[in-house]
Amino acid sequence: MKTIKILNGNQTIGEAVRQIDPDVIAAYPITPSTAIVETIASFKADGLISGEFVCPESEHSAMSVCIGAAAAGGRVMTATCSQGLALMWEMLYIAAGLRLPIVAAIANRALSAPINIHGDHSDTMGARDSGWIQIYSENCQEAYDNFIQAFRIAEHKDVLTPVFVGLDGFILSHSSEAVQVEDDRTVKTFVGEFTPPYPLLDPNRKFTVGPIDFTDYYFEHKRSQIEGIENSPPVIEAVGQEFGRTFGRSYGFFEKYRMDDAEICIVVMSSAAGTGKDAVDLLREEGLRIGLLKPRVFRPFPHRLIAEALKNMRAVAVLDRSSSPGAFGAPLFTEIRSALYDYEVRPKIVNYVYGLGGRDIKIEHFKEVGRRLEKIAATGKIDPLLGYLNLRE
């Protein structure tokens, strides 16, 4: 039966894994995702998980195990973050290139150097072109819900593409909240059984996995791989709606907050969106017609839908929890600015980097952005295009 439990983000992922019970779980512990692995190991020791739990010597090996198990036809998951995800880099591209529907929980954490164990999005943003679908969570409930949906999305016959589910390190991974854990049987029914289309262990089929591929067919094979992620938008939307009908919490590509009559807007992903919503409420009391848009899916990027949601704004601030040194702007900003390029009338767009290495972003910082947006809307001038929030300069 469904129940309310006080869980942190890592534990919510563990609960979802227990309910889904994948065939193979391969993971190596790394802060702040360690407790995901510990929770799964505890469930396995107590006989609550029947699938194989493998703890290899590194994250590179963990993803290698996942690739082998998925190629064999298993339902597979892992968990990692930061340097652990970076150590998987080589294997991320192989998992995507082989169209293996692996699901990975990422407790988003800053990349070194210098060494930092706290949360930002530099790890998954660094992997944004690896071919994985990327879904981000605002709170522990969303982390639980997104992880369950991820298997349905990854394993769909038209998609067959691995999925990251991000939850901000420490901010969510180690913060407890009331989470509605759904009935075990209902979750199992929602996820359904996985029937692999090309299991390597099927003796009736003759094919190879991971062969060498030179100039004759590599290009065609990469184009075929891209087809999977390009096929995923209607699947992501359909799964989110079905989740809503089943459990009462529907999901799409993004969430709009107080956008109906907004003239200016803040765009921000993940846990900071909750603080941003509080700031929007306070700015509304001051008379600002401001709203917030929270992207949930970063890959595939829903450029048309987001452009339609933002095209009538007078000014938009895009907040990134990662940087892209030497680029025109940070990752989310460049995607959104490009999405609006073909509109003859489009908002002024400014970029702010925030929260690197887990640095706080508070209501006062969002209010500061809102007031800057009001000035930009009034003057039509942006200076500078890229700024930093809560930074000592």
GIGIBEL-V668554 format. One record per helix or strand. SS is the DSSP state (helix for helix, strand for strand). FROM is the first residue (numbers start at 1). LEN is the number of residues. Records with the same first field share a line. If there is no record, write none. Layout:
# GIGIBEL-V668554
SS: FROM-LEN + FROM-LEN
This chain:
# GIGIBEL-V668554
strand: 3-6 + 24-3 + 52-3 + 76-5 + 103-6 + 133-4 + 163-6 + 176-6 + 254-4 + 264-4 + 290-6 + 297-3 + 315-6 + 348-6 + 386-3
helix: 9-12 + 34-12 + 59-14 + 82-6 + 89-9 + 122-5 + 140-16 + 184-8 + 218-13 + 232-16 + 272-14 + 303-8 + 331-9 + 356-3 + 363-17
